[in-house]
Amino acid sequence: MPGETLHLPALTKSLQIDYTALSFVTPQKVRFRYRLEGRDDKWVEAEGRRQAFYSDLPPATYRFRVTACNNACNIAGNDGGVWSPVGAAQTFSVAPKYYQTNWFRTSLTGAFLIGLWGIYRLRVWQIGAGLNARFEDRIAERNRLSADLHDTFMQSVQASKMIADQALSEVSPDATQLRSAIARLSEWLARAMSDGQAVLNALHASASLNNDLAVSFRRAAELSHVANSMEFVLSVEGATRALHPIVRDDVYRIGSEAIRNSFLHSGAARMVLHLTYGNDLIVRLSDDGKGLERSLTGPAGHSGSGLAEMQELATGIGGHFRLFSRENSGTEIELRVPGRIAYVDFIRHDLLSRMRSLLKTWKGANHQ
């Protein structure tokens, strides 16, 4: 009945609406126009046709309006005739199927996002499990090498020094040349012991690092005696975050090797190490030394300068290693490790960051 909303079933494919208007003089000259609000943008001129046809209407509420012009209207339009100012209207709705409802779309989107999150979480777990296994193997191997080094090389060097010292105490004063040679031998053996102890300290330090790389790098500088010959500046940007053990270990090895190389070969007066905990973990070391020769920055020079090992370690943890150097213009080394690989709490931190970003966007849209 007019005035009541008609409810059509879901998936209504075809809809025919019949309408008419009374004219007792010349009904064949009555003209019509109609409009389906919610579907038609403008009035549809139906001329003398008394039917409207629609197909595949999406679920929604519609209002059908029709108006007529009396028998003074011609086919081309209004030629002195009068259009009904009110006309007739009928409201109806097309019910949605379950998969056309908002709750179904929302549920489907949620299920899709949960599925993506599950796949991503599984992948991160697989990467973490693989890195953990590699890390445990590496720690075991280093502990074995450290023990072997201590039981063989260090004891042999120490015994050699004791023999040389004993020879020094027994040599007669007139054996000047022999005494001088033995003195040099003792000096070099002492230096070998110091270097060997530094290697052992580096091995133990990299195997038992805490999560604070800044502390570890400062200690590496102290072991290399950097402060004795140049100014060492260390800066940290961002809050310290827990690192995956194998990433932490290899980042330390790369950074400590870069510190040692700069100390031994650069001739610099100042060394700066900048550590950044951001979306990525970044370690950048620069000095104002003499720089590297072009031959040392190419593949042929990598093996002798330690750069090839640093590049290999960076690649092994999914990082990006870059070297910038010019002769007499200093050297800069940068290591960048993606946060999804470096940080233990990356998933939680990334999720919270995205939620804060969405909340900020939502608040901004509401304020507008």
Sequence and secondary structure as in RCSB ss.txt:
>XXXX:A:sequence
MPGETLHLPALTKSLQIDYTALSFVTPQKVRFRYRLEGRDDKWVEAEGRRQAFYSDLPPATYRFRVTACNNACNI
AGNDGGVWSPVGAAQTFSVAPKYYQTNWFRTSLTGAFLIGLWGIYRLRVWQIGAGLNARFEDRIAERNRLSADLH
DTFMQSVQASKMIADQALSEVSPDATQLRSAIARLSEWLARAMSDGQAVLNALHASASLNNDLAVSFRRAAELSH
VANSMEFVLSVEGATRALHPIVRDDVYRIGSEAIRNSFLHSGAARMVLHLTYGNDLIVRLSDDGKGLERSLTGPA
GHSGSGLAEMQELATGIGGHFRLFSRENSGTEIELRVPGRIAYVDFIRHDLLSRMRSLLKTWKGANHQ
>XXXX:A:secstr
 TTS EEE TT  EEEEE     SS GGG EEEEEEETT SS EEEET  EEEEES  SEEEEEEEEEE TT BT
TB SS  B SS EEEEEEE   GGGSHHHHHHHHHHHHHHHHHHHHHHHHHHHHHHHHHHHHHHHHHHHHHHHHI
IIIIHHHHHHHHHHHHHHHHS TT HHHHHHHHHHHHHHHHHHHHHHHHHHHHHHHHS  S HHHHHHHHHHHTT
GGGTSEEEEEEES    B HHHHHHHHHHHHHHHHHIIIII  SEEEEEEEESSEEEEEEEE S    HHHHSHH
HHHHHTHHHHHHHHHHTT EEEEEE TTS EEEEEEEEHHHHBTTHHHHHHHHHHHHHHHHHHHHHH 
